[in-house]
Amino acid sequence: MVGSLSEDQTFVDEFAKRLAERELIKALMVLRTKADLSQEKLADKLHCTQSKVSKLESGTDADLRVGDLVDYVEAVEHEIYLFLVPKGQRVVDQAMMHASLTKELLSRAVQPTGKEGPLTEAVADFLEEAASNLARIVQKAAATLPADKPELAQPLRVELLNRGEEKRLTPPLV
């Protein structure tokens, strides 16, 4: 939109660069707003001045100190998850890392259920929905493969077995 307002490409490029340098700051401001905190209320929680919060929020992501980030996120009642990955890591390796994390989270989700009951039923329903959603995501990605791999672009079939058994994603029946 800015590009249509200005014929000065340098201005447009600088504006876009400035926005890109503030992605984390913008996310923090959204969290503060969702927590219904003014800068002053946040400053009280952080035991600092409102002007420090203002300065933090008007800066760039590169200006943000890790300690300030941790404190800010804690004050808006969120947590930080940080991933350190090798430079140049392949996309498939990133997907495998996230799949492994998902597996761990799903294992943790079923631990507190214990015996049969409403919580167990709710977790089982969630797992069925998650399996269905994952199958759709994989199917959509597979559908974008080149035409010389038609067998991979076919829809996947999700077998939902009896509770307690492993759910399987299988190729479609031809």
C-alpha positions, 0 to 999 in steps of 0.5 A: 500500500505504501508503494502506491502512495509514494513514487519514491522507491527509496522511501518505500524500501526504507519503510518496509525495512523499518517494519521488518526490523520491528516484528518482535516488538509489534508482537509484544505490543499485541500481547500487551494490548491483549492483556489489557495493559497500558504502558503504565500498567506494564511498567508497574509490573516490570518495576520500571518507568512508563518511558522505559516501556515506551522506549522499548516499544519504539525501538527495533528488535535488534535493540531488545535485550534478552532480559527485557524480553523475558520480563516483558513476556512474563508480565503479559503472562506468556512463555518464550519457546526458543529454537536454536538451529544450525544455519542452512538447516534444510526445511525437511530437517526443520519439519522433522524437528517440529514433528518430534516436538509435536510427538513429545507434546502429544505424549504429554497431553495424554499423560494426565488422563489416567482412567476412563472419564471426561478428560480421557474422552476429550483428549481422545477427541482432540487426537482424532481431530489432530490426526485428521488435520495433519492428514489434510496438511500433508495431503495439501503439501503432497498435492503441490508436488510435480505431476511426475509423482502422481502417486504421492499427490493422491489423497491420504486415508486416515485409519482411526483405530480403536482407542489406545491403538496407534493412528496410521496415515496410509496411502489411498486405496487405488 
